[in-house]
Amino acid sequence: MKNAVWLIVGIVTGFVVAHQVNKSHAGHEFFAELDGRIREFTDSVSDAYNRREAELRTRDEN
């Protein structure tokens, strides 16, 4: 139970710090760049998954 409390405290602290950093111009640019990279990564994973799924469906139909 003690570990769960520390986990929650850490998460809340992280959000508060991120919110404060995002208020500055440099922090806002950092988070915008980070968001772009994360979106690019997730889009790449999604595209690869969909291509592989289509390959498997095509193979199963033959």
N, C-alpha and C positions, 0 to 999 in steps of 0.2 A: 504494500500500500504506500509505503514511504517513497518508493521509486516512481510510482505513478504520479504522486504529487510533484516530485522534482521534474518529471517529464512535462507536466502541464505548466509548471512555472517557467521552464525553459522555452516552451513553445510561445507562451504569452510574452515573455521577455523578447524573444526574437521578433515577434510581430510589432511590438512597440518600438524597438530599435529600427526595424526596417521602415516603419511609418515615419519616424523622425528623419532618417537618412533620405527618404524619398522627398521630403520637403525641400531639400537643397537642390540646386540646378544640377550639380555633378551627380548627386544621388539619383535624381530623376532620370538622367541620361544613362546611368549604370543599369538601373532596373529596366529601362526601355530596351537597351541592348540585350540584357539577359533574357527578357521576355521574347525578343525576336529570335534569339538562338534556340530557346526552348521550343518555340513554335516550329522552327525549321526542323529541329530534331524529331518532334512528334509527327510532323507531316511526312518526313522521310520514312519513319517506322510504319506509319499508316499506309503509305503508298506501297512499301515493300510487302506488307502483310496482304494487301488487296491483290497485288500481282501474284503472289505465291498462292493465294486462295483460288484465283482464276486459273492458274496452271494446274492445280490439283483437280478442280472441277472439270477442266478440259480433258485431263488424263483419265478421269473416272468415266467420262462419257464415251471414250474410245474403247 
